[in-house]
Amino acid sequence: MGERRASAAEQLAHRYRSLVEHSPDGICVHERGIVVYANPAALRIMGAKNLAEVLGQHIARFVHPDSRQSMFERIAALTATGVATEPTEMILLALDGREVPVETVSVLTAWHDRLAYQVVIHDLSAQRRAERAQLRAEQHFTTVVAQLEEGVAVIYQDGTIASANPAARRILGIDERIPVVGRKIADLPLEWLDANGAPMSRARHPVARTLATGETITGFVFAVGRPDGQRRWLAVSSRLLNPDEQGVAAVCSYTDITEYLAGRRQLEYQATHDPLTGLANRSLILSQLSGALTASSAHRRVSTVMFIDLDGFKSINDTMGHAIGDTVLRIVAHRLRSALRAEDLVGRLGGDEFLVLLGGRPGDEELEPLVQRLRAAMAEPIVARGHRIAVNASIGVTTLEPGDTRTPEAVLHDADIAMYEAKPLGQREAAQRHSRRGDNTNVS
């Protein structure tokens, strides 16, 4: 019986030694401050090649001076075997002088029939490296985000702003004295407007949609009315900060596209408008005529087209110069716009030829008075650079009837013929001579 108990004890001791020898944590035993045992993991932490390099050394040799006093106080408080100290972070000194961050737990235990302190040492070096790497990454990320021209903000579920980079404040025009972080979006001094410039509900904001549904939104365009009175157009994207935590927080990024939109509108305007008069150019006229022909066929709408030519304009260019001719054209364009409604299209085909597409067909009793009113408006003397100039106009009219199968170019041709027939006889003969000579009128 005694032999079996002794054998069992030996087996238990063997398993304990095997466990200690293969433990990933260091285990060191010191008796009255002198190291009497260290497992392989402890030797690695201490920078020792073998056990002989640490046996007999005082434990204080391996503890940083800043950590010694607190270590001695902790082990002095252990008065009963099996009682352990709280896990404590400290700095060990390896034999090669390296400082090793560790977490230790000390236990008062029996060691060969004497009391000693067993210390479990967990090396924190890898954890500290990872923490430093993460801190560097966060610092780099913060620096990069701070330098972005794009506004970036993190927003919690309840609408509280968790963080915002400098560009976020600059784009929104929020004074540096006004706090942003920790404030609700709804409390910012901003007016939220949709793509049409109408007030936008809070629920339609892309961040609100992302937080509610988890949806990632890109390229959402809306406007903000800033505290300084400016309206800025933004392209906004939002996504969950952490997809595994839906509804907790979203990151919102936005770019000011106000100048881009203005530039695009300017390019579109230049492509469709006459640079001299600001009227629709030939390209836009043909496009609008095409739309009017389609509408007349599909919806049985009736539209009226008026072709206007200035009588004797060539002689103005020839005798007074193109600069005065350009002034006359600009004044005529202004008078046409003023005499017609906003829904009527007024365009310049080129030279001294203009076209009007009425937004509807006037009755027979209204059309002739309208033509006479336009003639009278343009016949008012024009004063340009000291010259008093009389300008008359010939106006031809054609109608777009339901089911009209003509092309836009054919409509222009028919309106041109109607205008030619409306010219006084003398002007017609002059126009014929002008056509045979191949002369060009002003194309400014």
Secondary structure, 3 states (H helix, E strand, C coil): CHHHHHHHHHHHHHHHHHHHHCCCCEEEEEECCEEEEECHHHHHHHCCCCHHHCCCCEHHHHECHHHHHHHHHHHHCCCCCCCECCCEEEEEECCCCCEEEEEEEEEEEEECCEEEEEEEEEECHHHHHHHHHHHHHHHHHHHHHHHCCCEEEEEECCCEEEEECHHHHHHHCCCCCCCCCCCEHHHCCCEEECCCCCECCHHHCHHHHHHHHCCCEEEEEEEEECCCCCEEEEEEEEEECCCCCCCCEEEEEEEECHHHHHHHHHHHHHHHECCCCCCECHHHHHHHHHHHHHHHHHHCCCEEEEEEEEECHHHHHHHHCHHHHHHHHHHHHHHHHHHCCCCCEEEEEECCEEEEEECCCCCHHHHHHHHHHHHHHHHCCEEECCEEECCEEEEEEEEECCCCCCCHHHHHHHHHHHHHHHCCHHHHHHHHHHHHHCCCCCCC
